[in-house]
């Protein structure tokens, strides 16, 4: 499966972890995206009156954040062992 990569010269907001699965912020934009995501989760959890509403909002926010991470990461996501590419 191929996916588009970031334009040449643009920085990836997130980089893959050295071991295992996952990414970590690499630039201030990545850290800002994390802060916005966590803040939105806290506000949504506090303001939504019903449990179903909370689940729906948290799911939507998480999917949106994962989409941003996928677009703003230069390399393919997956299992890594000691920095494997």
N, C-alpha and C positions, 0 to 999 in steps of 0.2 A: 504494500500500500504506500503510495507516495503522497506527500503533502507539500504544499507550498512552503518555501523557506522565506525568511525575512530578507528584504532587499539588501544588497551589498552595502556595507558601511553602517547599517543600523545595528544598534546594540540589543542583545537579548535581555529582557527584563528578568528572566529566570534561567538558571542553569541546572543541569541534572545533578543529583547527589552523587557522591563518589561510590557509595555502596548502596545497593538495594534499588527501590523504586521511589521516584519522587523528584521534586525540584525545590530549589531554594532561591529567594530573591538575590539578584546580582547587582541591581542598580537602584537608585532612589525611586524610580518609577515602580519597580517590583515591590519595594517596601511600602510605597504609598498604596498600591493596589491591595496589598495584604491588610493594611490598616483600614481602608475603606470597606473591604469585605467583612472583617471582624466587627467593625462598628455597625455595619448594616445588619449583621446577624444579631447583635445585642439589641439594637433598636427594634428589629422585627419581633424578637422574642418577647420584648417588654410590651409592645403596643398591640400585638394581635390578641383579640379576646378569646378566640377558640383554638383548640388544639389542631384541628384540621387546617385552619388558616396559617398557623405557625409552620406546620409541616410543608404546606404548599409554598410559602414564601422562602423558607430555608432551602428547599429543594431548588427553586428557581434561582436564588442567589448563588448557590453552589454550582449549578450548571453554567451560569453566566461567568463565574470566576474561573471555572475549569476551561471554558472556551478562551478566555483572555490568556490564561497560562499556556494553552496549546498554541495559540497564535504567536505569543511573545517568547517562545522557547525555540532556539535555533536547531537543536538536535532532536532526533526521534526519542520519544519517551519509552522507557522499558527498564528491565532489570539491568543493573550495572554491577560489575565486580572490579573494584580498584581502578575506576576511571575508564573502563572499556568503552569503546565507541559504538 
